[in-house]
Amino acid sequence: MDAAEFRRCGKQLIDFIADYIESLNGNRREAMPRVLPGYLRQRLPLRPPDQPETWERVMSDVEEHILSGTAHWLHPDFNAYFPIGISYASVLGDLLSSSFGVGFTWRSNPALTELERLMLDWLAEMMGMPAHFRNDSGIGGGALQGSASDCVLVSMLAARKEKLTQLIGKDAEPLPVSRLVAYCSQLAHPCVDKAAVICGVRLRRLGYDDENLALRCDLLESAVLEDRQLGLVPFYVCAVLGTTACASCDNLSDVGAVCHREQLWCHVDAAYSGGALVCPEFRPLLQGIELVDSFNFNPSKWLLCTFDASVLWVKSQSKLKDAFVSGPRASIPVDDAPISNPLEQICDLKDWGIPLSRRFRSLKLWFVIRLYGVEGLQRHIRLHCRLAQSFESQLLKDGRFQLAAKTRFSLVCFRFRDSDALSRLLVCRINQSRDLHLMPASVRDRYIIRYAIVRERAVEADVNRAIRVILKHADQLDGKFSNAASIASAIPIATAVATSGNAVNDSEDAEEPVELNSSVPIRKEPSYMSDDLIVGLSEDQLQEKFRQMSREFHRERRSLRRRLDK
């Protein structure tokens, strides 16, 4: 492809992208694809082409095979997961960045390095972050990572390095990494579990309070004391602002105080809700931020930047770089001129995370912030929050429903009053109909339904339609599944042991058992519950599915009782 062909195809591609997005706004596609696993292998050649193909052939396959299997996050009926940061401004910034190569040291791409550092300082000012998180502070600073999962891992690696360094010389024998212990809430994202596995450390998930669904600091203090008595070494706590399941927020003042007193690294994962901090009314959530060692959030969720773009700020850049520095600590300016400003030291971004090379991610941030302005981004956040409040007020006019958690940001969590079974059936029916796409969760061992405002151009009409769809399917359930409540207890298996006094882990990883004691494991309830196995079933098949689940539950409960009696 030469320049002339690139110009021709590029113009067509811009038109294709605009037409695609507008087709979603016009509701001319379904939100979710009608495909099964493995569909693409059945449609595309299994071997690569020996000869070049035409642009038109490639784009024809995109339209026919790729779009037909794509979940359309910008569709008005897509209300699952979290907001998606797709905007025309960001798409253009991403397109431009792909033509500018990569960077790793300052010398390898000065503009990439300096724009990224400046954009994170812009964001710190926009969000009211403390001065020590700014790159121009000379103390801490920030860099872009690929995802919130990367940010949590990077912060945990830095905390592990710091703790191991502190302990050198105190013990005659080297400290096994497996003695280190990290902590988080049961509602924290499973990326914390992944980070712990990669770091080779232990992770304890602790309970949350009933009112705010926030990490209980009394349990945190007790766990730290207990682990130290066992010869373990607590070193890291991951607090959350805006949990995946229900957008609840941990109290940074309380968590930070425990971490400061116990000499633990305090990290904050604000992947979803961090973008809301551009609005001053949300900044009370930052009370206690001075006690935090690192903080991450995703502009790719609520600040209209395409994935991937995750911000990681640290209070001490030296502690971060100690874990990742490779080769010379700083590169040399091309002209070898002395640096006149001590705050503008040469920065090699390869020392701020795991990868050595990075894309020019900051260009799309620069485009979005300049083309929207701070006030434009604030209007976007506030609109989503108003729409969520509108959804809540309309839904609660129907006495069959109740909130499952306080509505925070642009997420509403609700359920059928006193019925997990009907709540699960409602989600299955709605997703099966493709009238909406919703994603459930589990909080307090209860099945809840999440309604998220996702797309940039969401409007009141989207909310009104969602309410009509939900009430329509609820009416159908009232008439056709009158006995569904009788199997309500069969849905969350964890409720079988609710009287044991042990908190059941609400993380997304549903494979590992949580132990009541050393001999009686139970299954965890995932924060996100997949409906992949039941979408597409007929009503008779759905009823049979739930009868089967009920039988399995009762078998497991009888087995559990026999083992407890012994």
C-alpha positions as a printed Julia matrix, in Angstrom:
566×3 Matrix{Float64}:
   0.0     0.0    0.0
   1.55    3.3   -1.09
   0.63    6.82   0.02
  -2.01    7.28  -2.68
  -3.71    4.0   -1.79
  -3.44    4.85   1.9
  -5.23    8.17   1.33
  -8.02    6.47  -0.61
  -8.5     3.63   1.85
  -8.07    5.87   4.88
 -10.89    8.16   3.78
 -13.1     5.15   3.25
 -12.2     3.83   6.68
 -13.1     7.13   8.39
 -16.46    7.04   6.62
 -16.92    3.4    7.62
 -16.25    4.17  11.31
 -18.61    7.15  11.3
 -21.33    5.17   9.51
 -20.93    2.27  11.94
 -21.26    4.47  15.04
 -24.2     6.37  13.61
 -25.91    3.09  12.7
 -25.83    2.25  16.41
 -27.26    5.62  17.38
 -30.01    4.96  14.86
 -30.67    1.55  16.45
 -30.23   -0.19  13.1
 -28.33   -3.11  14.65
 -28.9    -5.36  17.65
 -26.69   -4.68  20.64
 -25.43   -8.27  20.86
 -24.35  -10.62  18.05
 -26.16  -13.84  17.18
 -23.12  -16.11  16.98
 -21.79  -19.16  18.79
 -18.22  -19.91  19.95
 -16.03  -20.88  17.0
 -18.2   -19.1   14.43
 -15.31  -17.22  12.82
 -13.23  -20.31  12.04
 -16.18  -21.61  10.09
 -16.35  -18.45   7.99
 -12.75  -17.39   7.35
  -9.96  -19.38   5.66
  -7.85  -21.43   8.04
  -4.65  -20.54   6.13
  -3.25  -17.07   5.39
  -3.39  -15.88   1.75
  -0.32  -16.42  -0.41
  -1.07  -13.36  -2.54
  -2.21   -9.85  -1.55
  -5.94   -9.26  -1.37
  -7.78   -6.05  -2.22
  -8.85   -3.45   0.33
 -12.44   -3.88  -0.79
 -12.29   -7.64  -0.1
 -10.91   -7.04   3.39
 -13.58   -4.47   4.26
 -16.3    -6.69   2.88
 -15.21   -9.4    5.34
 -15.16   -6.85   8.16
 -18.78   -5.96   7.46
 -19.95   -9.52   6.95
 -17.95  -11.49   9.51
 -16.43   -9.14  12.1
 -19.32   -6.77  12.75
 -21.71   -9.71  12.84
 -19.76  -11.09  15.8
 -19.12   -7.82  17.63
 -20.81   -6.69  20.84
 -21.82   -3.1   20.13
 -20.91   -1.19  23.28
 -22.16    2.11  21.84
 -25.64    0.72  21.18
 -28.49    2.38  23.12
 -29.59   -1.06  24.38
 -26.15   -2.06  25.68
 -26.26   -1.44  29.45
 -23.75   -3.99  30.77
 -20.37   -3.62  32.49
 -19.29    0.07  32.64
 -19.04    3.22  30.48
 -16.94    2.82  27.35
 -14.57    5.61  26.36
 -15.12    5.72  22.63
 -15.35    9.18  21.07
 -14.51   10.49  17.63
 -11.76   12.66  19.13
 -10.11    9.66  20.77
 -10.38    7.49  17.66
  -8.54   10.18  15.69
  -5.86   10.46  18.36
  -5.4     6.69  18.33
  -5.12    6.68  14.54
  -2.44    9.36  14.63
  -0.49    7.64  17.4
  -0.13    4.46  15.35
   1.92    6.38  12.77
   4.47    7.82  15.23
   6.27    4.68  16.36
   7.0     3.81  19.98
   9.14    5.07  22.82
  10.99    3.67  25.81
  13.7     6.19  26.71
  13.45    9.96  26.41
  15.84    9.92  23.48
  13.85    7.23  21.61
  10.81    9.55  21.43
  11.03   12.86  23.32
   7.53   14.03  22.36
   5.95   10.77  23.51
   7.68   10.96  26.89
   6.98   14.62  27.55
   3.37   14.71  26.35
   2.51   11.68  28.49
   3.99   13.29  31.59
   2.26   16.59  30.87
  -1.13   14.91  30.26
  -0.95   13.14  33.61
  -0.26   16.5   35.25
  -3.27   17.96  33.42
  -5.41   15.09  34.73
  -4.07   15.52  38.27
  -5.12   19.17  38.19
  -8.51   18.36  36.62
  -9.26   15.78  39.33
  -7.96   17.65  42.36
  -5.17   15.18  43.09
  -2.44   16.13  45.6
   0.64   17.92  44.28
   2.98   15.01  45.0
   1.25   12.94  42.28
   2.32   15.45  39.63
   5.36   14.75  37.46
   6.57   18.33  37.92
   6.71   17.84  41.7
  10.05   16.04  41.52
   8.71   13.65  44.18
   6.05   11.4   42.73
   4.38   11.34  39.34
   2.52    9.16  36.92
   2.61    7.19  33.7
   0.1     5.46  31.45
  -0.31    1.7   31.71
  -2.27   -0.71  29.52
  -5.13   -1.44  31.94
  -6.2    -1.2   35.57
  -4.96   -4.78  35.97
  -1.51   -3.62  34.89
  -1.67   -0.74  37.36
  -2.54   -3.01  40.28
   0.25   -5.43  39.33
   2.82   -2.65  38.94
   1.9    -1.12  42.29
   2.06   -4.52  44.02
   5.47   -5.24  42.51
   6.72   -1.86  43.75
   5.29   -2.53  47.22
   6.89   -5.99  47.27
  10.27   -4.53  46.33
  10.03   -1.89  49.03
   9.09   -4.38  51.75
  11.8    -6.87  50.8
  14.37   -4.04  50.76
  13.26   -2.92  54.23
  13.71   -6.44  55.59
  17.22   -7.03  54.21
  19.6    -7.49  57.1
  16.88   -8.06  59.69
  16.82  -11.81  59.16
  19.74  -14.16  58.85
  17.91  -16.0   56.09
  16.4   -14.33  52.99
  12.68  -13.75  53.36
  10.59  -16.06  51.18
   8.28  -13.97  49.02
   5.45  -16.36  49.87
   5.38  -14.95  53.41
   4.2   -11.59  52.12
   0.46  -10.91  52.45
  -1.76   -8.46  50.53
  -5.32   -7.48  51.45
  -8.45   -6.23  49.7
 -12.23   -6.26  49.98
 -14.31   -9.18  48.78
 -15.72   -6.73  46.22
 -12.32   -5.79  44.77
 -11.68   -6.75  41.17
 -10.14  -10.2   40.49
  -7.14   -8.48  38.93
  -5.87   -8.21  42.52
  -5.88  -12.02  42.71
  -3.98  -12.22  39.43
  -1.42   -9.71  40.65
  -0.88  -11.71  43.84
  -0.36  -14.91  41.84
   2.19  -13.2   39.56
   4.0   -11.66  42.54
   4.04  -14.98  44.37
   2.42  -13.49  47.48
  -0.64  -14.37  49.54
  -3.92  -12.45  49.25
  -6.65  -12.18  51.86
 -10.07  -10.9   50.83
 -11.9    -9.31  53.74
 -15.53   -8.5   54.46
 -17.36   -5.25  53.84
 -19.92   -3.35  55.91
 -23.63   -3.69  55.24
 -24.4     0.01  54.83
 -21.76    1.29  52.38
 -20.33   -2.04  51.15
 -16.89   -0.66  52.05
 -13.9    -2.65  53.31
 -14.18   -3.14  57.06
 -11.05   -1.71  58.63
 -11.58   -3.58  61.88
 -11.25   -6.82  59.9
  -8.18   -5.42  58.14
  -6.47   -4.61  61.44
  -7.35   -8.01  62.88
  -6.06   -9.8   59.78
  -2.77   -7.91  59.88
  -2.28   -8.77  63.57
  -3.22  -12.4   63.03
  -0.88  -12.81  60.05
   2.06  -11.27  61.92
   1.49  -13.68  64.78
   1.71  -16.49  62.21
   5.1   -15.23  61.05
   3.75  -13.67  57.84
   4.6   -10.18  56.56
   1.68   -7.87  55.61
   2.79   -5.38  52.95
  -0.02   -4.15  50.65
  -3.68   -3.1   50.68
  -5.79   -2.44  47.59
  -8.71   -0.1   48.35
 -11.39    0.5   45.73
 -13.33    3.58  44.62
 -16.16    2.22  42.51
 -16.28   -1.57  42.73
 -17.11   -3.52  39.59
 -20.17   -5.21  41.06
 -21.97   -2.22  42.58
 -19.72    0.9   42.44
 -19.26    0.98  46.22
 -16.31    2.92  47.63
 -13.89    2.11  50.41
 -13.15    4.83  52.96
  -9.68    6.1   52.07
  -9.22    7.91  55.39
  -9.86    4.75  57.41
  -7.95    2.39  55.12
  -5.08    4.85  54.75
  -4.82    5.29  58.52
  -4.48    1.54  59.04
  -1.87    1.31  56.27
   0.11    4.24  57.68
   0.03    2.81  61.2
   0.96   -0.72  60.08
   3.49    0.4   57.41
   1.57   -1.1   54.49
   1.55    0.18  50.92
  -1.89    1.68  50.22
  -3.08    1.46  46.61
  -6.41    2.76  45.28
  -8.11    1.18  42.29
 -10.55    3.77  40.89
 -10.7     2.26  37.41
 -14.35    3.14  36.79
 -15.16    6.02  39.12
 -11.91    7.96  38.89
 -13.16    9.9   35.89
 -15.98   11.34  38.03
 -13.38   13.3   40.01
 -13.23   15.91  37.25
 -16.5    17.06  38.87
 -15.77   18.78  42.23
 -18.9    17.34  43.84
 -17.29   13.86  43.8
 -14.0    14.89  45.39
 -15.06   14.19  48.99
 -14.27   10.59  47.99
 -10.6    11.65  48.02
 -10.6    12.44  51.73
  -7.52   10.6   53.02
  -5.73   10.62  49.65
  -2.62   12.03  51.37
  -2.18    8.58  52.97
  -2.27    6.75  49.62
   0.93    5.49  47.97
  -0.49    4.87  44.49
  -3.72    5.5   42.59
  -5.07    4.27  39.26
  -8.05    5.05  37.06
  -9.13    4.41  33.47
  -9.79    7.34  31.13
 -10.82    4.54  28.77
 -13.98    4.08  30.83
 -15.55    7.46  31.61
 -13.28   10.11  30.06
 -14.03    9.2   26.44
 -10.59    7.77  25.59
 -10.42    4.55  23.63
  -8.82    1.53  25.27
  -6.03    1.19  26.27
  -5.3     4.1   28.58
  -4.91    3.64  32.35
  -3.35    6.22  34.63
  -1.08    5.18  37.5
   0.12    7.83  39.95
   2.64    7.17  42.74
   3.6     9.25  45.75
   7.26    8.28  45.35
   8.62    7.75  41.86
  11.89    6.4   43.27
  10.08    3.5   44.99
   8.35    2.63  41.71
  11.5     2.82  39.6
  13.47    0.75  42.1
  11.27   -2.18  41.09
  11.6    -1.69  37.33
  14.76    0.23  36.45
  16.87   -1.47  33.78
  20.14   -0.3   32.29
  21.34    3.27  32.86
  19.07    5.28  35.15
  18.65    8.1   32.61
  19.3     8.67  28.95
  21.27   11.66  27.65
  19.73   14.5   25.63
  20.68   14.42  21.98
  22.71   17.63  22.17
  24.33   16.65  25.5
  23.28   20.03  26.88
  23.05   20.36  30.66
  19.59   20.36  32.24
  18.84   23.82  33.57
  15.7    22.95  35.56
  16.19   20.25  38.23
  12.46   19.45  38.11
  12.76   18.52  34.45
  15.08   15.56  34.9
  15.32   13.15  32.01
  12.61   10.5   32.34
  12.74    7.07  30.75
   9.23    5.63  30.83
  10.62    2.1   30.48
  11.34    2.37  34.22
   7.69    3.09  35.13
   6.2    -0.33  34.4
   6.67   -3.79  32.98
   7.05   -3.21  29.19
  10.09   -1.44  27.84
   8.32    0.03  24.8
   5.03    1.89  24.76
   2.6     3.36  22.27
   1.95    7.1   21.97
  -1.19    6.74  24.13
  -1.14   10.29  25.41
  -2.08   11.71  22.01
  -5.68   10.58  22.37
  -5.85   12.04  25.88
  -4.52   15.33  24.5
  -7.08   15.28  21.69
 -10.01   14.53  24.02
  -9.12   17.09  26.69
  -8.54   19.83  24.11
 -11.57   19.07  21.95
 -14.0    18.65  24.89
 -12.44   20.9   27.49
 -12.79   20.27  31.22
 -16.33   21.63  31.23
 -17.36   19.35  28.36
 -16.09   16.29  30.25
 -17.89   17.45  33.38
 -21.16   17.75  31.42
 -20.64   14.21  30.12
 -20.16   12.76  33.62
 -23.09   14.68  35.1
 -25.41   13.65  32.26
 -24.68    9.96  32.89
 -25.3    10.41  36.62
 -28.61   12.21  36.0
 -29.74    9.41  33.68
 -28.91    6.81  36.33
 -30.99    8.75  38.88
 -33.85    8.94  36.38
 -33.71    5.17  35.86
 -33.76    4.58  39.61
 -36.73    6.88  40.26
 -38.8     5.33  37.46
 -37.96    1.74  38.44
 -38.82    2.17  42.12
 -42.33    3.33  41.24
 -42.95   -0.38  40.64
 -43.21   -2.0   44.06
 -41.86   -5.33  42.8
 -38.31   -3.93  42.68
 -35.84   -2.71  45.26
 -32.34   -1.28  45.13
 -29.63   -3.85  45.84
 -27.07   -1.13  46.57
 -27.01    2.63  46.74
 -26.96    4.17  43.27
 -23.52    5.61  42.68
 -22.16    7.35  39.61
 -23.91    5.97  36.52
 -24.71    2.47  37.82
 -28.04    1.3   39.25
 -28.16   -2.07  41.04
 -31.59   -3.55  41.63
 -33.42   -6.84  42.05
 -36.86   -8.37  42.42
 -37.91   -7.83  45.99
 -36.92  -10.93  48.0
 -36.35  -13.17  44.97
 -33.02  -14.18  43.5
 -34.72  -16.66  41.19
 -36.99  -14.07  39.58
 -34.08  -11.64  39.27
 -32.02  -14.25  37.47
 -34.92  -15.21  35.24
 -35.53  -11.56  34.38
 -31.94  -11.06  33.2
 -32.04  -14.28  31.21
 -35.3   -13.34  29.52
 -34.19   -9.8   28.69
 -30.82  -10.87  27.3
 -32.44  -13.7   25.38
 -34.89  -11.26  23.78
 -32.06   -8.85  22.9
 -34.32   -5.97  23.9
 -31.49   -4.9   26.23
 -28.15   -6.31  27.3
 -27.61   -6.41  31.07
 -25.0    -8.02  33.29
 -25.82   -9.32  36.78
 -23.6    -9.51  39.84
 -23.53  -10.95  43.35
 -23.47   -8.75  46.45
 -24.24   -9.89  50.0
 -24.75  -13.38  48.52
 -27.67  -11.99  46.54
 -28.22  -11.97  42.79
 -28.48   -8.38  41.6
 -29.09   -6.73  38.23
 -26.78   -3.96  37.05
 -28.04   -1.19  34.75
 -25.11    0.91  33.52
 -25.14    4.06  31.39
 -22.49    3.12  28.84
 -22.4     5.19  25.66
 -21.35    8.81  25.3
 -24.57    9.98  23.64
 -26.99    8.37  26.06
 -30.31   10.22  26.36
 -33.46   10.11  28.48
 -35.23    8.14  25.76
 -32.75    5.26  26.29
 -33.69    5.13  29.98
 -37.41    5.27  29.24
 -37.11    2.41  26.77
 -35.07    0.33  29.25
 -37.76    0.8   31.9
 -40.47   -0.3   29.47
 -38.48   -3.4   28.51
 -37.79   -4.4   32.12
 -41.4    -3.94  33.21
 -42.69   -5.82  30.16
 -40.57   -8.87  30.96
 -41.35   -8.58  34.67
 -45.06   -8.73  33.84
 -44.47  -11.86  31.77
 -42.59  -13.52  34.64
 -45.44  -12.76  37.04
 -47.77  -14.78  34.86
 -45.56  -17.62  33.7
 -43.16  -18.32  36.58
 -45.33  -18.01  39.63
 -43.37  -20.8   41.34
 -39.96  -19.25  40.67
 -39.72  -17.81  44.17
 -39.91  -21.32  45.59
 -36.46  -22.08  44.2
 -34.98  -18.68  45.1
 -32.62  -20.25  47.62
 -31.3   -22.59  44.95
 -29.61  -19.83  43.01
 -26.77  -18.59  45.24
 -25.24  -21.77  46.65
 -23.32  -19.68  49.14
 -26.56  -18.84  51.02
 -26.69  -22.45  52.23
 -24.05  -21.57  54.78
 -25.14  -18.03  55.56
 -25.59  -19.01  59.22
 -21.98  -20.1   59.54
 -20.8   -16.56  60.24
 -18.18  -16.66  57.54
 -18.22  -14.05  54.76
 -18.5   -15.5   51.27
 -16.09  -14.09  48.71
 -17.83  -11.96  46.08
 -14.9   -11.88  43.67
 -15.3   -12.72  39.99
 -13.18  -15.86  40.24
 -15.68  -18.61  40.93
 -13.29  -21.55  40.77
 -11.41  -21.55  44.06
 -13.28  -22.7   47.19
 -13.74  -20.49  50.22
 -13.34  -22.51  53.37
 -15.79  -22.57  56.25
 -13.12  -24.52  58.06
 -10.26  -26.68  56.94
 -12.5   -29.55  55.87
 -15.68  -28.01  54.4
 -15.16  -25.93  51.24
 -18.0   -24.15  49.47
 -18.19  -22.42  46.12
 -17.85  -18.66  45.8
 -20.51  -16.64  44.04
 -18.99  -14.62  41.17
 -19.43  -10.84  41.06
 -20.27  -11.13  37.38
 -22.53  -14.06  36.56
 -22.35  -15.37  33.03
 -25.65  -16.07  31.32
 -23.94  -17.61  28.28
 -25.29  -21.08  29.07
 -28.94  -20.0   29.33
 -29.39  -17.26  26.76
 -31.2   -18.72  23.77
 -33.15  -21.36  25.7
 -36.89  -21.71  25.41
 -39.16  -21.13  28.41
 -39.5   -24.9   28.94
 -35.71  -25.28  28.76
 -35.26  -22.4   31.21
 -37.61  -24.04  33.7
 -35.79  -27.35  33.33
 -32.45  -25.55  33.81
 -33.61  -24.11  37.11
 -35.08  -27.44  38.23
 -31.67  -28.98  37.56
 -29.93  -26.21  39.51
 -32.35  -26.76  42.38
 -31.62  -30.51  42.46
 -27.86  -29.88  42.42
 -28.18  -27.34  45.2
 -30.17  -29.62  47.45
 -27.71  -32.48  46.87
 -24.83  -30.22  47.81
 -26.67  -28.91  50.85
 -27.45  -32.44  52.11
 -23.81  -33.42  51.61
 -22.65  -30.32  53.45
 -24.97  -31.03  56.39
 -23.72  -34.61  56.68
 -20.11  -33.4   56.74
 -20.9   -30.73  59.32
 -22.72  -33.29  61.52
 -19.58  -35.43  61.57
